[in-house]
């Protein structure tokens, strides 16, 4: 029986990947911080390795005997009060995992990066794996910078003989988003009536199950030193909200907020959070990121890995159903999720 080690297995993408690996017959070990929420792994046949991304001994223990290592753990927050923590997890943690997996003799190390590490297109066009930043100085947020630097470190290690393949998921949507993530928060806030308007932006919506399958395909078929975008459907934010309205029965917003107004609100709200604590409702970095259409092509993954994404409507419907079933929605739906 093949075995696999997964960092971030208690999280959103990781929990879906762990389930897929078990379904495919893998013996799975998952890294979990002491005292962390392990609800996503309840009832699963998975060996827990206690530790974090700075604990090289536990990383080596997790990788021991594994055919594949999947590095899915990340600090995924648009706003963070102490950015150094994010860089330690997303950059240093990536290097630690790759080195531990290499020492353990893993056949392939799949590093989960993000489309945040890829330079977005200008206007309503799509970017691919060849679109790159010149340096971190170009990048808007600490989250995006940390993912970019973590990916750069992983690819440099690949050029030095480590069997690393990078995957770049777009905006995952679906079950087991327990936090929820910033993307999942859009669904929850919409269903709870907290999105009264929208701004002119775009994103690539992908079903989290497709992202999990893309990780396994990358381990099986991915070329070392390459990166693969795992995306789904390019949509405007208005299209996302309209689709959510259709599948949930809740009305969607009809008012568009001008970018300048959103920027001013984000700046004030972020300043308030820094002065008085708490998290901003609209982080300034999120508003700055929304200036770009985050539209991407998955053609490389389709051609080389056999990657086949699910329609975005299904992803949004599955996410809405899961959030409702798990108590995240505080108001009654006009219609059942379709």
Residue frames relative to the residue before (quaternion, step in Angstrom):
aa qw qx qy qz dx dy dz
X 1.0000 0.0000 0.0000 0.0000 0.00 0.00 0.00
X 0.4049 -0.6997 0.5346 0.2464 3.58 -0.86 0.98
X 0.1865 -0.7745 0.5929 0.1173 3.56 -1.16 0.60
X 0.1299 -0.7812 0.6083 0.0524 3.54 -1.26 0.52
X 0.2273 -0.7400 0.6178 0.1381 3.53 -1.21 0.64
X 0.0892 -0.8064 0.5847 -0.0008 3.56 -0.87 1.03
X 0.1806 -0.7191 0.6572 0.1358 3.55 -0.90 0.94
X 0.7709 0.3054 -0.2339 0.5077 3.58 -1.03 0.71
X 0.3314 0.7863 -0.4716 0.2224 3.58 1.21 0.36
X 0.6436 0.5116 -0.3303 0.4637 3.59 1.19 -0.39
X 0.6270 0.5685 -0.3200 0.4257 3.57 1.28 -0.27
X 0.8006 -0.3535 0.2317 0.4247 3.52 -1.39 -0.14
X 0.7487 0.3514 -0.2117 0.5207 3.59 0.48 -1.15
X 0.6531 0.5510 -0.3159 0.4123 3.57 0.93 -0.92
X 0.6536 0.5147 -0.3193 0.4538 3.60 0.95 -0.83
X 0.6495 0.4923 -0.3145 0.4867 3.57 1.04 -0.71
X 0.6378 0.5153 -0.3244 0.4717 3.59 1.05 -0.73
X 0.6288 0.5322 -0.3383 0.4549 3.61 0.93 -0.86
X 0.6606 0.5067 -0.3079 0.4606 3.59 0.91 -0.88
X 0.6497 0.5113 -0.3182 0.4639 3.57 0.96 -0.81
X 0.6615 0.5140 -0.3094 0.4499 3.58 0.90 -0.91
X 0.6426 0.5043 -0.3230 0.4780 3.59 0.97 -0.82
X 0.6351 0.5381 -0.3153 0.4556 3.57 1.00 -0.87
X 0.7169 0.4341 -0.2391 0.4903 3.58 1.08 -0.77
X 0.6343 -0.5975 0.3125 0.3782 3.58 1.24 0.25
X 0.4579 0.6828 -0.4551 0.3422 3.60 1.22 0.26
X 0.3593 -0.6324 0.6314 0.2689 3.51 -1.31 0.50
X 0.1295 -0.8500 0.5106 0.0088 3.58 -0.51 1.20
X 0.0952 -0.7272 0.6766 0.0657 3.51 -1.15 0.85
X 0.0958 -0.8042 0.5861 0.0245 3.58 -1.00 0.84
X 0.4008 -0.6984 0.5457 0.2319 3.54 -1.02 0.88
X 0.0697 0.7830 -0.6153 0.0589 3.57 -0.97 0.89
X 0.4612 -0.6738 0.5022 0.2847 3.55 -0.94 0.88
X 0.5674 -0.5801 0.4445 0.3795 3.61 -1.05 0.63
X 0.8230 0.2038 -0.1672 0.5032 3.56 -0.86 0.96
X 0.4757 0.6877 -0.4402 0.3271 3.61 1.24 0.05
X 0.5782 -0.5708 0.4600 0.3581 3.56 -1.29 0.40
X 0.0663 -0.8318 0.5511 -0.0057 3.60 -0.51 1.18
X 0.2326 0.8166 -0.4980 0.1761 3.55 1.25 0.44
X 0.6500 0.5501 -0.3221 0.4137 3.58 0.99 -0.79
X 0.7209 0.4069 -0.2447 0.5047 3.59 1.21 -0.35
X 0.3491 0.7560 -0.4900 0.2579 3.61 1.26 0.10
X 0.8426 0.2007 -0.1574 0.4742 3.54 -0.94 0.96
X 0.6016 0.5640 -0.3647 0.4325 3.58 1.24 -0.04
X 0.4430 -0.6689 0.5312 0.2723 3.54 -1.17 0.68
X 0.3355 0.7262 -0.5144 0.3092 3.53 0.18 1.33
X 0.3558 -0.7235 0.5521 0.2126 3.58 -0.99 0.83
X 0.2805 -0.7707 0.5533 0.1455 3.56 -0.75 1.07
X 0.1353 -0.7454 0.6493 0.0668 3.55 -0.97 0.98
X 0.2494 -0.8022 0.5248 0.1374 3.58 -0.40 1.19
X 0.4603 0.6452 -0.5111 0.3327 3.55 -0.87 1.01
X 0.3173 -0.7163 0.5682 0.2518 3.55 -1.28 -0.16
X 0.7388 -0.4609 0.2783 0.4053 3.55 -1.31 0.07
X 0.6292 0.5049 -0.3476 0.4779 3.58 1.25 -0.08
X 0.6108 0.5671 -0.3278 0.4448 3.57 1.32 -0.29
X 0.2029 -0.8387 0.4934 0.1095 3.58 0.20 1.28
X 0.6218 0.5484 -0.3542 0.4326 3.60 1.03 -0.67
X 0.6861 0.4619 -0.2866 0.4835 3.57 0.95 -0.81
X 0.5979 0.5372 -0.3632 0.4711 3.57 1.09 -0.58
X 0.6515 0.5024 -0.3089 0.4772 3.58 0.97 -0.84
X 0.6381 0.5215 -0.3231 0.4654 3.59 1.02 -0.79
X 0.6593 0.5123 -0.3063 0.4572 3.56 1.00 -0.79
X 0.7046 0.4726 -0.2555 0.4637 3.55 0.99 -0.88
X 0.5152 0.6722 -0.4167 0.3302 3.60 1.17 -0.51
X 0.8420 0.1538 -0.1438 0.4968 3.56 -0.76 1.08
X 0.5528 0.6262 -0.3928 0.3848 3.59 1.25 -0.11
X 0.4208 -0.6768 0.5414 0.2679 3.56 -1.00 0.81
X 0.7973 0.1222 -0.0341 0.5901 3.56 0.96 -0.95
X 0.1463 -0.7381 0.6482 0.1169 3.55 -1.20 0.63
X 0.1273 -0.7875 0.6019 0.0367 3.55 -0.87 1.03
X 0.1418 -0.7974 0.5836 0.0589 3.57 -0.55 1.17
X 0.0414 0.8332 -0.5412 0.1061 3.53 -0.05 1.39
X 0.5227 0.6530 -0.4114 0.3620 3.59 1.21 -0.38
X 0.1729 0.7677 -0.6030 0.1308 3.55 -1.04 0.82
X 0.4023 -0.6360 0.5912 0.2901 3.51 -1.31 0.37
X 0.0035 0.8292 -0.5544 0.0712 3.58 -0.12 1.33
X 0.3347 0.6901 -0.5709 0.2930 3.53 -0.07 1.38
X 0.4356 -0.6928 0.5038 0.2764 3.57 -0.95 0.83
X 0.7729 0.1782 -0.1035 0.6001 3.58 1.10 -0.72
X 0.0292 0.7947 -0.6039 0.0539 3.57 -0.88 0.93
X 0.4224 -0.7334 0.4672 0.2557 3.62 -0.75 0.99
X 0.7789 0.2070 -0.1065 0.5824 3.59 1.16 -0.62
X 0.2420 -0.8375 0.4716 0.1332 3.62 0.21 1.26
X 0.5666 0.6175 -0.3959 0.3754 3.63 1.06 -0.63
X 0.6124 0.5544 -0.3474 0.4437 3.59 1.07 -0.69
X 0.6555 0.5198 -0.3034 0.4561 3.56 1.02 -0.83
X 0.6654 0.4871 -0.3062 0.4756 3.60 0.94 -0.83
X 0.6181 0.5445 -0.3484 0.4473 3.61 1.04 -0.72
X 0.6952 0.4602 -0.2721 0.4804 3.58 0.96 -0.85
X 0.7877 0.3965 -0.1947 0.4295 3.56 0.67 -1.11
X 0.7295 0.3597 -0.2342 0.5325 3.60 1.15 -0.44
X 0.7390 0.3995 -0.2384 0.4874 3.59 0.54 -1.15
X 0.6413 0.5387 -0.3227 0.4408 3.58 1.00 -0.80
X 0.6232 0.5376 -0.3353 0.4585 3.56 1.07 -0.73
X 0.6545 0.5038 -0.3097 0.4711 3.58 0.91 -0.91
X 0.6496 0.5314 -0.3199 0.4397 3.59 0.91 -0.90
X 0.6767 0.4915 -0.2980 0.4601 3.57 0.92 -0.90
X 0.6566 0.5175 -0.3200 0.4458 3.58 0.87 -0.92
X 0.6744 0.4882 -0.3000 0.4656 3.57 0.91 -0.87
X 0.6461 0.5153 -0.3210 0.4626 3.60 0.97 -0.79
X 0.6774 0.4892 -0.2919 0.4654 3.58 0.94 -0.89
X 0.6219 0.5303 -0.3362 0.4680 3.57 1.08 -0.70
X 0.6564 0.5102 -0.3035 0.4656 3.57 0.93 -0.91
X 0.6853 0.4849 -0.2778 0.4670 3.58 1.07 -0.73
X 0.4892 -0.6979 0.4076 0.3279 3.58 1.26 -0.18
X 0.2417 0.7828 -0.5373 0.2003 3.59 1.13 0.57
X 0.5117 -0.6667 0.4578 0.2900 3.56 -0.98 0.89
X 0.7961 -0.0162 0.0461 0.6032 3.58 1.01 -0.80
X 0.1603 -0.7594 0.6254 0.0804 3.55 -1.09 0.81
X 0.1246 -0.7985 0.5874 0.0436 3.56 -0.52 1.19
X 0.1470 -0.7944 0.5880 0.0393 3.55 -0.62 1.21
X 0.2784 -0.7617 0.5662 0.1475 3.55 -0.70 1.12
X 0.0851 -0.7747 0.6264 0.0118 3.55 -0.48 1.23
X 0.3983 -0.6828 0.5402 0.2885 3.62 -0.85 -0.90
X 0.5558 -0.5585 0.4695 0.3984 3.56 -1.22 0.32
X 0.4793 0.6547 -0.4348 0.3907 3.59 1.29 -0.16
X 0.6706 0.4960 -0.2918 0.4681 3.59 1.19 -0.51
X 0.6497 0.4821 -0.3030 0.5036 3.59 1.32 -0.06
X 0.5007 -0.6711 0.4530 0.3062 3.57 -0.86 0.93
X 0.3770 -0.7444 0.4969 0.2383 3.62 -0.65 1.04
X 0.5762 -0.6000 0.4231 0.3592 3.56 -1.19 0.45
X 0.4543 -0.6195 0.5443 0.3368 3.55 -1.31 0.20
X 0.8114 0.1574 -0.1431 0.5444 3.55 -0.70 1.05
X 0.7024 -0.4624 0.3454 0.4165 3.54 -1.32 -0.32
X 0.3807 0.6821 -0.5202 0.3452 3.53 0.53 1.26
X 0.4434 -0.6843 0.5046 0.2837 3.57 -1.27 0.15
X 0.2810 -0.7327 0.5968 0.1672 3.53 -1.16 0.72
X 0.1680 -0.7688 0.6035 0.1288 3.56 -1.27 0.34
X 0.7899 -0.3560 0.2230 0.4468 3.57 -1.29 -0.17
X 0.6359 0.5415 -0.3403 0.4320 3.61 1.17 -0.33
X 0.5857 0.5683 -0.3707 0.4434 3.58 1.28 -0.26
X 0.0986 0.8303 -0.5342 0.1244 3.57 -0.45 1.17
X 0.4863 -0.6183 0.5304 0.3160 3.51 -1.29 0.46
X 0.4844 -0.6379 0.5062 0.3198 3.55 -1.18 0.55
X 0.7873 -0.0992 0.0984 0.6006 3.56 1.04 -0.80
X 0.6669 -0.5064 0.3661 0.4059 3.56 -1.29 0.28
X 0.5520 0.6389 -0.3889 0.3685 3.59 1.17 -0.50
X 0.6268 0.5558 -0.3295 0.4356 3.60 1.18 -0.52
X 0.6648 0.5854 -0.2788 0.3710 3.54 1.17 -0.69
X 0.5638 -0.6754 0.3839 0.2804 3.53 -1.01 0.95
X 0.8565 0.1591 -0.0305 0.4900 3.62 0.54 -1.14
X 0.6297 -0.5238 0.4084 0.4029 3.55 -1.28 0.32
X 0.6097 0.5487 -0.3641 0.4412 3.60 1.01 -0.70
X 0.6952 0.4667 -0.2802 0.4693 3.58 0.80 -1.00
X 0.6339 0.5246 -0.3318 0.4613 3.59 1.00 -0.78
X 0.6726 0.5007 -0.3056 0.4511 3.58 0.90 -0.89
X 0.6560 0.4895 -0.3196 0.4774 3.61 1.00 -0.72
X 0.6203 0.5375 -0.3324 0.4646 3.57 1.05 -0.76
X 0.7026 0.4611 -0.2727 0.4683 3.58 0.84 -0.98
X 0.6259 0.5294 -0.3349 0.4646 3.59 1.06 -0.68
X 0.6555 0.4994 -0.3052 0.4772 3.56 1.01 -0.83
X 0.6314 0.5307 -0.3335 0.4566 3.58 0.94 -0.86
X 0.6529 0.5134 -0.3120 0.4613 3.58 0.96 -0.88
X 0.6576 0.5150 -0.3100 0.4542 3.59 0.97 -0.86
X 0.6867 0.4766 -0.2862 0.4683 3.58 0.92 -0.89
X 0.6034 0.5338 -0.3579 0.4721 3.59 1.12 -0.57
X 0.6421 0.5012 -0.3194 0.4842 3.57 1.02 -0.77
X 0.6106 0.5421 -0.3482 0.4604 3.60 1.07 -0.68
X 0.6641 0.5000 -0.3051 0.4646 3.59 0.99 -0.81
X 0.6931 0.4298 -0.2583 0.5178 3.56 1.30 -0.34
X 0.7471 -0.4722 0.2073 0.4194 3.55 1.14 0.63
X 0.5334 0.6036 -0.4367 0.4007 3.60 1.19 0.03
X 0.4440 -0.7314 0.4507 0.2546 3.62 -0.90 0.88
X 0.1999 0.8281 -0.4889 0.1879 3.56 0.75 1.13
X 0.0351 -0.7299 0.6820 0.0283 3.51 -1.16 0.83
X 0.2340 -0.7822 0.5652 0.1182 3.59 -0.92 0.91
X 0.1033 -0.7565 0.6402 0.0853 3.56 -1.09 0.76
X 0.2027 -0.7838 0.5824 0.0737 3.55 -1.09 0.83
X 0.1536 -0.8018 0.5710 0.0863 3.60 0.01 1.22
X 0.4449 -0.6509 0.5424 0.2902 3.54 -1.23 0.59
X 0.7529 -0.3176 0.2580 0.5155 3.64 -0.73 -1.00
X 0.2025 -0.8284 0.5088 0.1178 3.62 0.00 1.26
X 0.0487 -0.7678 0.6387 -0.0118 3.52 -1.14 0.84
X 0.5027 0.6632 -0.4650 0.3020 3.59 -1.01 0.74
X 0.7849 -0.3591 0.2456 0.4412 3.58 -1.31 -0.30
X 0.8118 0.3189 -0.2537 0.4183 3.53 -1.44 0.40
X 0.4185 0.6741 -0.4907 0.3601 3.59 1.16 0.60
X 0.0622 -0.8897 0.4510 0.0342 3.55 0.64 1.18
X 0.5910 0.6166 -0.3957 0.3376 3.67 1.01 -0.58
X 0.2874 0.5951 -0.1574 -0.7338 1.87 1.37 -2.08
X 0.6330 -0.5114 0.4146 0.4073 3.57 -1.33 0.18
X 0.6928 -0.4606 0.3240 0.4504 3.63 -1.19 0.22
X 0.6519 0.4937 -0.3281 0.4729 3.61 1.01 -0.70
X 0.6635 0.4955 -0.3013 0.4726 3.57 0.93 -0.86
X 0.5822 0.5934 -0.3606 0.4229 3.55 1.14 -0.63
X 0.5760 0.5743 -0.3815 0.4391 3.59 1.11 -0.59
X 0.6658 0.4977 -0.2970 0.4699 3.58 0.95 -0.91
X 0.6781 0.4928 -0.2929 0.4600 3.58 0.86 -0.97
X 0.6787 0.4839 -0.2996 0.4642 3.58 0.85 -0.92
X 0.6171 0.5361 -0.3497 0.4577 3.58 1.01 -0.75
X 0.7192 0.4586 -0.2616 0.4516 3.57 0.79 -1.03
X 0.6967 0.4289 -0.2719 0.5066 3.58 1.21 -0.44
X 0.5528 -0.6673 0.3671 0.3382 3.57 1.26 0.31
X 0.4965 0.6822 -0.4093 0.3472 3.58 1.16 0.52
X 0.6473 0.4505 -0.3463 0.5081 3.61 1.20 0.33
X 0.0893 -0.8528 0.5137 0.0289 3.59 0.20 1.26
X 0.7918 0.0903 -0.0491 0.6021 3.58 1.23 -0.40
X 0.3004 -0.7430 0.5687 0.1853 3.56 -1.29 0.06
X 0.2994 -0.7197 0.5843 0.2257 3.55 -1.28 0.25
X 0.5793 -0.6021 0.4319 0.3397 3.54 -1.25 0.44
X 0.3667 0.6946 -0.5394 0.3036 3.56 -0.13 1.32
X 0.2429 -0.7775 0.5634 0.1382 3.55 -1.28 0.09
X 0.0661 -0.7845 0.6159 0.0291 3.55 -1.24 0.50
X 0.3936 -0.6808 0.5593 0.2623 3.53 -1.31 0.26
X 0.1907 -0.8093 0.5518 0.0646 3.56 -0.43 1.27
X 0.0191 0.8009 -0.5959 0.0554 3.57 -0.79 1.06
X 0.4816 -0.6514 0.5023 0.3024 3.56 -1.03 0.81
X 0.5128 -0.6725 0.4361 0.3075 3.58 -0.84 0.96
X 0.5895 0.5623 -0.3748 0.4425 3.61 1.12 -0.53
X 0.6294 0.5171 -0.3318 0.4758 3.59 1.10 -0.66
X 0.6221 0.5308 -0.3377 0.4661 3.58 1.05 -0.75
X 0.6368 0.5167 -0.3250 0.4711 3.59 0.99 -0.81
X 0.6627 0.4902 -0.3072 0.4755 3.60 0.90 -0.89
X 0.6285 0.5496 -0.3331 0.4381 3.57 1.03 -0.74
X 0.6086 0.5456 -0.3455 0.4609 3.58 1.08 -0.68
X 0.6893 0.4674 -0.2907 0.4711 3.58 0.85 -0.93
X 0.6300 0.5252 -0.3309 0.4666 3.58 1.00 -0.75
X 0.6337 0.5273 -0.3281 0.4612 3.58 1.03 -0.78
X 0.6444 0.5116 -0.3196 0.4701 3.59 1.04 -0.75
X 0.7261 0.4528 -0.2399 0.4585 3.54 0.97 -0.87
X 0.8404 0.1997 -0.0454 0.5017 3.58 0.92 -0.91
X 0.5352 0.6728 -0.3956 0.3232 3.59 1.20 -0.39
X 0.4210 -0.6921 0.5298 0.2512 3.55 -1.14 0.70
X 0.5260 -0.6423 0.4611 0.3133 3.55 -0.91 0.95
X 0.8059 0.2638 -0.2167 0.4837 3.55 -0.99 0.90
X 0.6246 0.5224 -0.3402 0.4703 3.59 1.29 0.06
X 0.2255 -0.7403 0.6072 0.1800 3.53 -1.31 0.30
X 0.1690 -0.7943 0.5824 0.0363 3.53 -1.12 0.80
X 0.3374 -0.7296 0.5611 0.1973 3.58 -0.78 1.05
X 0.1349 -0.7660 0.6256 0.0601 3.57 -0.87 1.03
X 0.1536 0.8150 -0.5319 0.1713 3.53 0.10 1.33
X 0.3509 -0.7165 0.5605 0.2222 3.50 -1.36 -0.09
X 0.7949 -0.2234 0.2247 0.5175 3.54 -0.24 -1.33
X 0.3588 -0.7152 0.5601 0.2148 3.57 -0.93 0.93
X 0.0692 0.8042 -0.5805 0.1072 3.56 -0.72 1.12
X 0.4511 -0.6040 0.5579 0.3470 3.54 -1.24 0.40
X 0.6236 -0.5195 0.4037 0.4222 3.59 -1.20 0.35
X 0.6131 0.5452 -0.3497 0.4523 3.60 1.04 -0.71
X 0.6513 0.5027 -0.3197 0.4700 3.61 0.96 -0.77
X 0.6160 0.5372 -0.3404 0.4648 3.59 1.05 -0.76
X 0.7019 0.4669 -0.2691 0.4657 3.57 0.83 -0.99
X 0.6290 0.5211 -0.3347 0.4699 3.60 1.04 -0.71
X 0.6475 0.5051 -0.3170 0.4745 3.60 1.02 -0.79
X 0.6294 0.5189 -0.3305 0.4748 3.58 1.01 -0.76
X 0.6197 0.5347 -0.3427 0.4612 3.58 1.03 -0.75
X 0.6657 0.5131 -0.2996 0.4514 3.58 0.97 -0.85
X 0.7622 0.4009 -0.2233 0.4566 3.60 0.84 -0.92
X 0.7351 0.4063 -0.2411 0.4863 3.62 1.19 -0.35
X 0.4409 -0.6910 0.4678 0.3306 3.58 1.09 -0.60
X 0.5560 0.5742 -0.4046 0.4444 3.59 1.27 0.00
X 0.5000 -0.6565 0.4619 0.3252 3.62 -1.02 0.69
X 0.3608 -0.7260 0.5456 0.2125 3.55 -1.10 0.72
X 0.5868 -0.5802 0.4224 0.3750 3.59 -1.20 0.42
X 0.2444 -0.7759 0.5653 0.1364 3.56 -1.12 0.67
X 0.6452 0.5293 -0.3123 0.4538 3.58 1.27 -0.29
X 0.2307 -0.7690 0.5830 0.1247 3.57 -0.88 0.97
X 0.2991 -0.7524 0.5641 0.1619 3.55 -0.82 1.04
X 0.4482 -0.6778 0.5020 0.2961 3.63 -0.79 0.92
X 0.6050 -0.5949 0.3853 0.3628 3.57 -1.05 0.77
X 0.6405 0.5451 -0.3349 0.4248 3.61 0.93 -0.83
X 0.6439 0.5075 -0.3141 0.4787 3.58 1.04 -0.77
X 0.6509 0.5093 -0.3125 0.4682 3.59 0.96 -0.89
X 0.6424 0.5281 -0.3237 0.4513 3.59 0.99 -0.83
X 0.6636 0.5075 -0.3064 0.4563 3.58 0.89 -0.91
X 0.6555 0.4990 -0.3111 0.4739 3.57 0.96 -0.86
X 0.6556 0.5224 -0.3116 0.4475 3.60 0.95 -0.89
X 0.6449 0.5233 -0.3187 0.4568 3.56 0.99 -0.83
X 0.6850 0.4754 -0.2849 0.4729 3.58 0.91 -0.91
X 0.6703 0.5126 -0.2984 0.4459 3.56 0.94 -0.91
X 0.6566 0.4996 -0.3065 0.4747 3.59 1.02 -0.80
X 0.6304 0.5216 -0.3272 0.4727 3.58 1.03 -0.78
X 0.6258 0.5380 -0.3330 0.4561 3.58 1.02 -0.79
X 0.6677 0.5086 -0.3021 0.4518 3.58 0.92 -0.94
X 0.6671 0.4985 -0.3083 0.4598 3.59 0.97 -0.80
X 0.6947 0.4770 -0.2789 0.4605 3.58 1.03 -0.73
X 0.8326 0.2447 -0.0780 0.4906 3.56 0.86 -0.98
X 0.5742 -0.6025 0.3814 0.4023 3.60 1.28 -0.03
X 0.6352 0.4997 -0.4067 0.4259 3.53 -1.32 0.19
X 0.4930 -0.6373 0.4991 0.3190 3.54 -1.34 -0.05
X 0.4961 -0.6474 0.4781 0.3258 3.60 -1.06 0.65
X 0.5087 -0.6296 0.4888 0.3253 3.57 -1.11 0.64
X 0.7816 0.1060 -0.0317 0.6138 3.56 1.09 -0.78
X 0.2137 -0.8072 0.5358 0.1254 3.63 0.13 1.24
X 0.5525 -0.6305 0.4291 0.3364 3.56 -0.95 0.86
X 0.6230 0.5423 -0.3502 0.4417 3.62 0.99 -0.74
X 0.6317 0.5286 -0.3356 0.4571 3.58 1.04 -0.74
X 0.6479 0.5053 -0.3137 0.4759 3.58 1.00 -0.81
X 0.6563 0.5069 -0.3106 0.4646 3.59 0.95 -0.84
X 0.6409 0.5131 -0.3217 0.4717 3.58 1.05 -0.74
X 0.6485 0.5500 -0.3136 0.4227 3.56 1.07 -0.77
X 0.4975 0.6476 -0.4344 0.3801 3.58 1.23 -0.12
X 0.7247 0.3883 -0.2144 0.5273 3.57 1.23 -0.51
X 0.4032 -0.6552 0.5769 0.2745 3.52 -1.20 0.61
X 0.2150 -0.7902 0.5655 0.0977 3.57 -0.49 1.23
X 0.2230 0.7781 -0.5387 0.2336 3.53 0.50 1.30
X 0.0213 -0.8284 0.5551 -0.0713 3.54 -0.81 1.08
X 0.3691 -0.7080 0.5628 0.2140 3.52 -1.31 0.47
X 0.2262 -0.7704 0.5836 0.1215 3.58 -1.02 0.86
X 0.2636 0.8162 -0.4867 0.1654 3.58 1.23 0.35
X 0.6356 0.5326 -0.3411 0.4428 3.60 0.99 -0.76
X 0.6680 0.4878 -0.2987 0.4761 3.59 0.92 -0.87
X 0.6296 0.5264 -0.3365 0.4619 3.58 1.03 -0.73
X 0.7125 0.4716 -0.2616 0.4488 3.58 0.88 -0.98
X 0.7879 0.3615 -0.1762 0.4664 3.59 0.84 -0.97
X 0.7770 0.3468 -0.1747 0.4954 3.58 1.06 -0.71
X 0.4156 -0.6879 0.4871 0.3418 3.58 1.17 -0.49
X 0.2870 0.7879 -0.4849 0.2486 3.55 1.24 0.63
X 0.0100 -0.8060 0.5907 -0.0363 3.60 -0.86 0.99
X 0.2026 -0.8284 0.5103 0.1111 3.63 -0.19 1.20
X 0.4909 -0.6403 0.5275 0.2662 3.51 -1.34 0.60
X 0.5903 -0.5630 0.4185 0.3993 3.65 -1.07 0.53
X 0.5805 -0.6173 0.4132 0.3334 3.57 -1.05 0.80
X 0.5848 0.5871 -0.3767 0.4141 3.59 1.02 -0.68
X 0.6655 0.4946 -0.3040 0.4692 3.57 0.95 -0.85
X 0.6278 0.5348 -0.3327 0.4574 3.57 1.02 -0.82
X 0.6834 0.4828 -0.2853 0.4674 3.59 0.87 -0.93
X 0.6432 0.5191 -0.3165 0.4654 3.58 1.02 -0.78
X 0.6652 0.4962 -0.3043 0.4677 3.60 0.94 -0.87
X 0.6369 0.5218 -0.3258 0.4648 3.58 1.02 -0.78
X 0.6615 0.5111 -0.3056 0.4558 3.57 0.89 -0.95
X 0.6530 0.5128 -0.3129 0.4612 3.59 0.95 -0.87
X 0.6715 0.4965 -0.3074 0.4563 3.60 0.92 -0.86
X 0.6572 0.5025 -0.3204 0.4614 3.60 0.91 -0.86
X 0.6530 0.4990 -0.3256 0.4675 3.59 0.97 -0.77
X 0.6829 0.5045 -0.2930 0.4396 3.58 0.87 -0.95
X 0.7546 0.3897 -0.1992 0.4889 3.57 1.14 -0.60
X 0.6539 -0.6170 0.2848 0.3324 3.55 1.17 0.64
X 0.4520 0.7024 -0.4492 0.3171 3.61 1.17 0.37
X 0.6969 0.4676 -0.2629 0.4761 3.58 1.18 -0.50
X 0.2395 -0.8336 0.4925 0.0723 3.55 -0.61 1.20
X 0.7278 0.3323 -0.2615 0.5400 3.60 1.17 0.13
X 0.5693 -0.6082 0.4326 0.3449 3.56 -1.19 0.53
X 0.4297 -0.6874 0.5243 0.2608 3.54 -1.07 0.77
X 0.5167 -0.6191 0.4933 0.3263 3.51 -1.17 0.63
X 0.7814 0.0884 -0.0219 0.6174 3.55 1.13 -0.76
X 0.5527 -0.5691 0.4690 0.3880 3.56 -1.21 0.32
X 0.5967 -0.5473 0.4334 0.3956 3.56 -1.20 0.50
X 0.3046 -0.7748 0.5332 0.1504 3.55 -0.84 1.03
